[in-house]
Amino acid sequence: MSVYLGIDTSNYTTSVCLYNSDDGSVISKRQLLPVRDGELGLRQSDAVFLHVQQLPELFKAAFSEYDGAIKAIGVSSRPRAVDGSYMPCFTVGTTAASILSDTHRVPVYQSSHQQGHIAAALYSIDRLDLLHHPHIAFHVSGGTTEALGVNMDDGFLSTRLIAKTLDLNAGQLIDRVGVMLGLRFPCGRELEQLALRCNEPMKPKVTLKGLDCCLSGGENMAKKLLDEGKSHEYIARFAIEFIYSAIAKMSEKIREEYGDLPFVYAGGVMSDSIIRDRLTAETGCLFSKPEFSSDNAAGIAVLASVKDPL
């Protein structure tokens, strides 16, 4: 049995996954890092401390369901596969991977957190073939809003940045509007539930600069709507529609420039049902299954299996 361990210690989630490359099954365990009510995030020192506290329990939970050997370990070592990309929270995962590698005498394969998101999305929709073929991958989360050209250059799972936000990330907009409305951070799920209660038509105006978007205007408009007495449901729907409009416009412009490549959408924001359903209906694109959209170690484990020599 070929089982691979994946570890991801991102800014807001501790996650561990065991991936069986023989049958494609996974044992996935994860836990959000706790954030105090009313706050919009964590200091890196706090995130590191919380990962250290949570990781042993997640290992225990995962290995309680599997007591065999592991063939190799995958770990996310940095946010993105570019020079200078670094966050202290990922050192918790790489340290754990190094210790386990020495004690179990198995190799470690490092990937970026972003590459893990892409691989998890492709795994979830049974399209791991795209790990080796050109496609466009959107990674839309609290820390990233980017469109990447994948496998357009030499190298396995190479990524070329082709479009991005010029200010706020989509997840930041969701969380800022959510906290404005009294929701708990991270606010994505609660904001989505609020938005689903509003059926009023709205067409937010989003302007692109080339292929790039600007999202800070959505926060300013949400504040204005709140001052005007609009309902929380309306404001929540507006924020999500604003993000949808930005991603849809970016996708349209990218397709015009790069041709009819497969489009894959990953990242926590892309688990939102409103955005997912509209983009799927209008473009026929590929979406990560919701449970593999937010931060998770499944893609990291999958990448370890792909990199590991037979």
Sequence and secondary structure as in RCSB ss.txt:
>XXXX:A:sequence
MSVYLGIDTSNYTTSVCLYNSDDGSVISKRQLLPVRDGELGLRQSDAVFLHVQQLPELFKAAFSEYDGAIKAIGV
SSRPRAVDGSYMPCFTVGTTAASILSDTHRVPVYQSSHQQGHIAAALYSIDRLDLLHHPHIAFHVSGGTTEALGV
NMDDGFLSTRLIAKTLDLNAGQLIDRVGVMLGLRFPCGRELEQLALRCNEPMKPKVTLKGLDCCLSGGENMAKKL
LDEGKSHEYIARFAIEFIYSAIAKMSEKIREEYGDLPFVYAGGVMSDSIIRDRLTAETGCLFSKPEFSSDNAAGI
AVLASVKDPL
>XXXX:A:secstr
  EEEEEEE SSEEEEEEEETTT  EEEEEEE    TT     HHHHHHHHHHHHHHHHHHHHTS  S  SEEEE
EEESSSSTT   TTHHHHHHHHHHHHHHHT  EEEEEHHHHHHHHHHHHTT GGGGGS EEEEEESSS EEEEEE
SSSSSTT EEEEEEBSS  HHHHHHHHHHHTT  SS HHHHHHHHTT          EETTEE  HHHHHHHHHH
HHTT  HHHHHHHHHHHHHHHHHHHHHHHHHHH S  EEEESGGGG HHHHHHHHHHH  EE  GGGTSS SHHH
HHHHHHHS  
